[in-house]
Amino acid sequence: MGCRAEHYGPFLRAVFTLENLRGALITMPHKVSTVALLDEASPAVHIAGACNAVRRDEGGRLVGDLFDGEGFVRGLLRKGFVVHGADALVVGAGGVGSAIAASLVAAGVGSLGLFDAQHASAEALATRLKAYHPGLRVRTGSNDPAGLGLVVNATPLGMNDGDPLPVDVSRLEPGAFVGEVVMKRERTAFVEAASARGCQVQAGTDMLFEQIPAYLEFFGLPSTTPDVLRALCRLDP
C-alpha cells in the first residue's frame, strides 16, 4: 500500500469501508503495524507479531492471519513429511522464523529448537509459543542439527554468494528433512549441501506457492494448486 507509515492505519480502515472489498494482502513494511488494527487475529499473528492477510467479516470486523508458516508446513506435508511428533530446529527467530515456528507447533511437532544470532529473540519467541502451547518442549541456544528430523533455515543466509551455512551440514542426519526460506535462488548452497548429504529438501519458493492457495481459502475465493502456480511461473536457477 503506497502510503506513509503514519497514515497507514486510517488508510486501511478507510479502505475497508468499501462495500466491494473483501480483504487485502499486506506486505512489508506494514505487516507488524497491521496487527494493532485487527479486531480478531490468529495465534500465528500473535506469536509472530505480524499479519499478511486481512479479511472483513460479515459484521465489518477486520480478521487477520499470517500464512508464511502455513505455506511452509503445507509444503512439508505435500512432500510426505510427518510433522506431528517430529523433532525440529528453526534457525532464525525473526518474522518468517516466528511464523514457521508457530505453524510447526500448531501442526504438532514433538519438540522445537530455536536459534538466533540474537539470543534474546529466540528466547522471546519461545515465551510467546509457550503462552499458546504450555506443554511445548522448546529449547534455545543451539543450532546443532544432530539427531533432528527437521531443520529449517529461516535466516537470510544464502541470499548472497559466500554466505556461511546456517548449520554444520556434516551434523545433519542423512534422512532428515531440510527446509529453506530464501527465495532469491531456487537452489541455495544450503539446499545443495543438504541434498548431497542425503536429506530431502524444500526450497524457499515452495513456501510461496503453497501459501497462495491458503490465501485464497482465507478469502473464500476459488483456489488453485501449487503445481498449477509453478507451471505458470518462470524461476531463476
C-alpha positions as CSV (number, residue, x, y, z in Angstrom):
1,M,0.0,0.0,0.0
2,G,1.6,3.3,-1.1
3,C,1.1,5.5,1.9
4,R,3.3,7.0,4.7
5,A,3.6,4.9,7.8
6,E,1.8,7.4,10.0
7,H,-1.2,7.5,7.6
8,Y,-1.4,3.7,7.2
9,G,-3.8,2.9,10.0
10,P,-6.5,5.4,9.0
11,F,-6.0,4.5,5.3
12,L,-6.5,0.8,5.9
13,R,-9.6,1.4,8.0
14,A,-11.0,3.7,5.3
15,V,-10.3,1.2,2.6
16,F,-12.3,-1.5,4.4
17,T,-15.4,0.7,4.4
18,L,-15.7,0.0,0.7
19,E,-18.6,-2.3,0.0
20,N,-16.9,-4.2,-2.8
21,L,-13.7,-5.0,-0.8
22,R,-13.3,-8.5,0.7
23,G,-9.8,-8.2,2.0
24,A,-6.2,-7.3,1.4
25,L,-2.8,-8.9,1.4
26,I,-0.2,-7.0,3.5
27,T,3.4,-6.7,2.6
28,M,6.4,-5.2,4.3
29,P,6.8,-2.7,6.0
30,H,3.2,-2.9,7.2
31,K,2.9,-6.5,8.4
32,V,3.7,-5.5,12.0
33,S,1.7,-2.3,12.2
34,T,-1.4,-4.0,10.8
35,V,-1.7,-6.2,13.9
36,A,-2.9,-3.3,16.1
37,L,-5.7,-2.5,13.6
38,L,-7.3,-6.0,13.8
39,D,-10.5,-6.9,15.6
40,E,-9.5,-10.6,15.6
41,A,-6.2,-12.3,15.0
42,S,-5.0,-15.9,14.7
43,P,-2.5,-17.4,17.2
44,A,0.1,-17.2,14.4
45,V,-0.3,-13.4,14.2
46,H,0.0,-13.0,17.9
47,I,3.1,-15.3,18.1
48,A,4.9,-13.7,15.2
49,G,3.6,-10.2,15.8
50,A,2.8,-9.8,12.1
51,C,-0.1,-10.2,9.7
52,N,-0.1,-10.6,5.9
53,A,-3.8,-11.1,5.2
54,V,-6.8,-9.2,6.4
55,R,-10.4,-10.1,5.7
56,R,-13.6,-8.1,6.5
57,D,-16.2,-10.4,8.0
58,E,-20.0,-10.0,7.7
59,G,-20.1,-7.8,10.7
60,G,-17.4,-5.5,9.3
61,R,-14.7,-6.7,11.7
62,L,-11.1,-7.0,10.5
63,V,-9.8,-10.5,10.8
64,G,-6.1,-11.1,10.3
65,D,-3.9,-14.2,9.7
66,L,-0.4,-15.0,8.7
67,F,0.4,-17.6,6.0
68,D,4.2,-17.8,5.7
69,G,4.3,-20.7,8.2
70,E,1.2,-22.3,6.8
71,G,2.7,-22.4,3.4
72,F,5.9,-23.9,4.7
73,V,4.0,-26.6,6.6
74,R,1.7,-27.4,3.7
75,G,4.9,-27.9,1.6
76,L,6.3,-30.4,4.1
77,L,3.0,-32.4,4.2
78,R,2.7,-32.4,0.4
79,K,6.2,-34.0,0.3
80,G,5.2,-36.7,2.7
81,F,7.0,-35.4,5.8
82,V,5.2,-36.3,9.1
83,V,5.2,-33.1,11.1
84,H,3.3,-34.5,14.0
85,G,5.8,-35.7,16.6
86,A,8.9,-34.6,14.7
87,D,11.9,-33.0,16.5
88,A,12.6,-29.8,14.7
89,L,15.0,-26.9,14.6
90,V,14.3,-23.4,13.3
91,V,17.3,-21.2,12.7
92,G,16.2,-17.6,12.7
93,A,13.6,-16.1,15.1
94,G,12.6,-13.1,13.0
95,G,9.3,-12.6,11.2
96,V,9.4,-15.7,8.9
97,G,11.1,-17.9,11.5
98,S,8.4,-17.0,14.1
99,A,5.7,-17.7,11.6
100,I,7.1,-21.1,10.7
101,A,7.7,-22.0,14.4
102,A,4.1,-21.1,15.2
103,S,2.7,-23.3,12.3
104,L,5.0,-26.2,13.2
105,V,3.8,-26.1,16.8
106,A,0.2,-25.9,15.7
107,A,0.8,-29.0,13.5
108,G,2.1,-30.9,16.5
109,V,5.9,-31.1,16.4
110,G,7.2,-33.2,19.2
111,S,9.9,-30.7,20.2
112,L,11.2,-27.5,18.8
113,G,14.7,-25.9,18.9
114,L,15.1,-22.2,18.2
115,F,18.3,-20.5,17.4
116,D,19.1,-16.9,16.5
117,A,22.2,-14.8,16.5
118,Q,20.3,-12.5,18.8
119,H,19.7,-15.0,21.6
120,A,17.1,-12.7,23.2
121,S,14.9,-13.0,20.0
122,A,14.9,-16.8,20.3
123,E,14.0,-16.6,24.0
124,A,11.2,-14.2,23.3
125,L,9.8,-16.4,20.6
126,A,9.9,-19.4,22.9
127,T,8.0,-17.5,25.5
128,R,5.3,-16.5,23.0
129,L,5.0,-20.0,21.8
130,K,4.6,-21.5,25.3
131,A,1.9,-18.9,26.1
132,Y,-0.3,-20.6,23.4
133,H,1.1,-24.1,23.8
134,P,2.0,-24.6,27.5
135,G,3.1,-28.2,27.0
136,L,5.6,-27.4,24.2
137,R,9.1,-28.9,24.6
138,V,11.2,-26.0,23.4
139,R,14.9,-25.3,23.6
140,T,17.1,-22.4,22.7
141,G,20.7,-21.6,22.3
142,S,22.0,-24.2,19.9
143,N,21.9,-24.7,16.1
144,D,23.3,-28.2,16.2
145,P,21.1,-30.3,13.8
146,A,22.4,-33.7,15.0
147,G,19.6,-36.2,15.7
148,L,16.8,-34.0,14.4
149,G,14.2,-34.9,11.8
150,L,13.5,-31.4,10.5
151,V,15.9,-28.4,10.2
152,V,14.8,-25.1,8.8
153,N,16.9,-22.1,7.7
154,A,14.7,-19.1,8.4
155,T,17.5,-16.6,8.1
156,P,18.7,-14.5,5.1
157,L,21.9,-16.7,4.8
158,G,22.0,-18.0,1.3
159,M,20.9,-14.8,-0.5
160,N,24.4,-13.9,-1.4
161,D,27.3,-15.9,-2.7
162,G,29.8,-16.8,0.1
163,D,27.2,-16.7,2.9
164,P,28.0,-19.1,5.7
165,L,25.7,-22.1,6.1
166,P,23.1,-21.8,8.9
167,V,24.1,-25.1,10.4
168,D,27.0,-27.5,10.3
169,V,25.8,-29.7,7.4
170,S,28.1,-32.6,8.4
171,R,26.0,-32.9,11.6
172,L,22.7,-33.3,9.6
173,E,21.1,-36.8,9.8
174,P,21.2,-38.2,6.2
175,G,17.5,-38.9,6.5
176,A,16.5,-35.5,7.8
177,F,14.2,-33.1,6.1
178,V,15.7,-29.6,5.4
179,G,13.7,-26.5,4.6
180,E,14.8,-23.2,3.2
181,V,13.1,-19.8,3.1
182,V,15.5,-17.9,0.8
183,M,13.6,-17.2,-2.5
184,K,16.3,-15.3,-4.3
185,R,17.5,-18.6,-5.9
186,E,15.8,-21.9,-6.2
187,R,18.8,-24.0,-5.0
188,T,20.8,-22.2,-2.3
189,A,24.2,-23.5,-1.1
190,F,22.4,-24.9,2.0
191,V,19.9,-26.8,-0.1
192,E,22.6,-28.2,-2.3
193,A,24.8,-29.3,0.7
194,A,21.8,-30.9,2.4
195,S,20.9,-32.8,-0.8
196,A,24.4,-34.0,-1.1
197,R,24.2,-35.2,2.5
198,G,21.1,-37.3,1.6
199,C,18.4,-35.1,3.0
200,Q,15.1,-34.4,1.5
201,V,14.8,-30.7,0.9
202,Q,12.2,-27.9,0.4
203,A,13.2,-24.8,-1.5
204,G,12.0,-21.3,-0.3
205,T,9.8,-20.9,-3.4
206,D,7.8,-23.9,-2.3
207,M,6.6,-21.9,0.8
208,L,5.4,-19.2,-1.6
209,F,3.5,-21.4,-3.9
210,E,1.9,-23.3,-1.0
211,Q,0.6,-20.2,0.8
212,I,-1.2,-18.7,-2.2
213,P,-3.9,-21.4,-2.1
214,A,-4.2,-20.7,1.7
215,Y,-4.7,-17.0,1.0
216,L,-7.5,-17.8,-1.5
217,E,-9.2,-20.1,1.0
218,F,-9.0,-17.5,3.7
219,F,-10.8,-15.0,1.5
220,G,-13.4,-17.6,0.4
221,L,-12.2,-17.4,-3.2
222,P,-11.8,-20.2,-5.8
223,S,-8.4,-21.8,-5.1
224,T,-5.7,-23.5,-7.1
225,T,-2.8,-25.8,-6.5
226,P,1.0,-25.2,-6.1
227,D,1.6,-27.3,-9.2
228,V,-0.6,-25.0,-11.4
229,L,1.2,-21.9,-9.9
230,R,4.6,-23.4,-10.6
231,A,3.6,-24.2,-14.2
232,L,2.7,-20.5,-14.7
233,C,5.9,-19.1,-13.3
234,R,9.5,-18.9,-14.5
235,L,12.1,-19.3,-11.8
236,D,15.7,-18.4,-11.9
237,P,18.1,-21.2,-11.1
